Amino acid sequence: MELDFEVDKITESIENAETGESLATLVLPVIEADFKGINKKAGWLLT
């Protein structure tokens, strides 16, 4: 799996690099069934 982003700082949440604003973040494991509604028709642009 290839990911296209850069980690510039390790934090406990998502942080806006320009403003320093910290956003609440929750990371959960996913299973194949979770991807059922994630498609182009639903507005997701994943490759």
C-alpha positions in Angstrom: 0.0 0.0 0.0 1.4 3.4 -1.0 0.5 6.5 1.0 1.0 10.0 -0.4 1.5 12.4 2.5 4.3 13.8 4.6 4.6 13.6 8.3 6.3 16.8 9.5 5.6 16.4 13.2 4.4 13.6 15.4 1.5 14.7 17.6 -1.4 13.0 19.4 -3.9 14.6 16.9 -4.1 16.2 13.5 -2.5 19.6 13.7 -2.8 22.4 11.1 0.8 23.2 10.2 -0.1 26.8 9.3 -2.2 27.8 12.4 -1.2 25.2 15.0 -4.8 24.3 15.5 -5.2 20.8 16.9 -8.1 18.7 15.7 -9.6 15.8 17.7 -8.5 12.6 16.1 -9.6 9.0 16.5 -7.9 6.1 14.7 -9.7 2.8 14.5 -9.0 -0.5 12.8 -11.1 -1.2 9.7 -12.4 -4.4 8.1 -13.3 -5.1 4.5 -17.0 -4.4 5.2 -16.2 -0.9 6.3 -15.2 -0.1 2.7 -18.6 -1.0 1.2 -19.8 2.6 0.9 -16.4 4.1 0.1 -16.4 4.5 -3.7 -16.4 7.0 -6.5 -20.2 7.2 -6.6 -20.2 8.3 -2.9 -17.7 11.0 -3.7 -14.5 9.2 -2.5 -11.5 9.5 -4.9 -9.2 6.7 -3.8 -6.8 4.7 -5.8 
